[in-house]
Each structure stands twice: as C-alpha cells, then as structure tokens.
Amino acid sequence: SRVGMGGIGETTLARLVYNDERVVMHFDTRLWICVSDNFNILRISEELLRMLGHYPSNNNMETIIMQLKHALSYKRFMIVFDDVWNEE
C-alpha cells in the first residue's frame, strides 16, 4: 500500500512496480483501476469484474462480490487503486 499527497509521484511509483518483470511473473492477474474523487464501490466492482472477462449478472453488490471472489479464487492477484482521494 502506498499513500501520499496528490502530485508526489505515487502513480509513477505504482506504475513502475506494476510493470516490473518480477511482478508480472509473480501475479496471475494484475488490475489497474482509476478511482477518482467520485468513488462508487458498485461501479468499481463492476469494472474490475469486466477487466477479468466476466460480466455482472445484475446490479446487486452481494452478487458482484461473489462473482469477483469466484473470478479471483486460487489466483495471485494485484489490484492497484489509482487516484483515490479519500482513505475511507
């Protein structure tokens, strides 16, 4: 986890780590998602699911979480949440 004030290079550092050959080889799945300041957990979860090649069966958060868990089961994965403006 890397957190800091906007503009000090967190995205650049995260991008370097994300693209590092050792990281690429270590993880089965790597996902990069830009959160921005209008945080919407349902939208982000649906987008992650699509990035994994799956499509939300409905707009129910519980169902989407179960689909994400299933898609990531037994995999080493790395998810970068970029441009997060609120730690909550």
PLY file of the C-alpha trace (Angstrom):
ply
format ascii 1.0
element vertex 88
property float x
property float y
property float z
element edge 87
property int vertex1
property int vertex2
end_header
0.00 0.00 0.00
1.33 3.42 -0.98
-0.50 6.57 0.07
0.54 10.22 -0.13
-0.47 13.73 -1.04
-1.55 14.25 -4.64
1.25 15.06 -7.06
4.21 13.49 -5.24
4.63 10.53 -7.59
2.57 7.67 -6.17
1.13 6.79 -9.59
4.58 6.82 -11.20
5.96 4.55 -8.49
2.95 2.22 -8.66
3.25 2.05 -12.47
6.95 1.09 -12.20
6.15 -1.69 -9.72
3.09 -2.83 -11.70
5.11 -3.18 -14.91
8.22 -4.67 -13.31
9.03 -8.05 -14.87
9.27 -9.76 -11.46
5.80 -8.51 -10.52
4.38 -9.56 -13.90
5.82 -13.06 -13.39
4.70 -13.31 -9.75
1.00 -12.49 -10.17
-1.54 -14.42 -12.23
-3.68 -11.33 -12.57
-2.86 -7.64 -12.33
-5.56 -4.99 -12.48
-5.22 -1.21 -12.56
-8.28 0.88 -11.83
-8.61 4.65 -11.58
-10.97 5.52 -8.74
-11.03 9.36 -8.86
-12.91 11.54 -6.44
-16.45 10.34 -7.21
-15.96 6.97 -5.52
-18.66 4.43 -6.32
-17.98 0.93 -5.00
-20.59 -0.69 -7.24
-19.12 0.91 -10.39
-15.57 -0.04 -9.38
-16.58 -3.63 -8.59
-18.39 -3.98 -11.91
-15.38 -2.57 -13.76
-13.00 -4.99 -12.00
-15.26 -7.87 -12.95
-15.27 -6.76 -16.60
-11.47 -6.46 -16.56
-11.40 -10.11 -15.52
-13.50 -11.04 -18.57
-16.74 -11.53 -16.65
-19.92 -9.52 -16.74
-22.10 -8.60 -13.78
-25.24 -10.71 -13.79
-27.13 -7.87 -12.09
-26.55 -4.66 -10.09
-26.66 -6.42 -6.73
-23.48 -5.73 -4.76
-23.52 -9.11 -3.00
-23.77 -10.95 -6.31
-20.95 -8.91 -7.83
-18.71 -9.56 -4.82
-19.38 -13.29 -5.14
-18.54 -13.12 -8.86
-15.28 -11.28 -8.06
-14.36 -13.84 -5.40
-15.00 -16.65 -7.86
-13.01 -14.96 -10.65
-10.01 -14.41 -8.35
-10.15 -17.71 -6.46
-6.86 -19.59 -6.29
-5.01 -16.81 -8.13
-2.27 -14.48 -7.04
-3.56 -11.07 -7.90
-2.51 -7.45 -7.60
-5.01 -4.61 -7.79
-3.88 -1.00 -7.99
-6.50 1.55 -7.00
-5.14 4.76 -8.52
-6.22 8.34 -7.90
-8.01 7.62 -4.60
-8.78 10.88 -2.81
-10.45 9.53 0.31
-8.89 6.88 2.58
-12.30 5.81 3.88
0 1
1 2
2 3
3 4
4 5
5 6
6 7
7 8
8 9
9 10
10 11
11 12
12 13
13 14
14 15
15 16
16 17
17 18
18 19
19 20
20 21
21 22
22 23
23 24
24 25
25 26
26 27
27 28
28 29
29 30
30 31
31 32
32 33
33 34
34 35
35 36
36 37
37 38
38 39
39 40
40 41
41 42
42 43
43 44
44 45
45 46
46 47
47 48
48 49
49 50
50 51
51 52
52 53
53 54
54 55
55 56
56 57
57 58
58 59
59 60
60 61
61 62
62 63
63 64
64 65
65 66
66 67
67 68
68 69
69 70
70 71
71 72
72 73
73 74
74 75
75 76
76 77
77 78
78 79
79 80
80 81
81 82
82 83
83 84
84 85
85 86
86 87
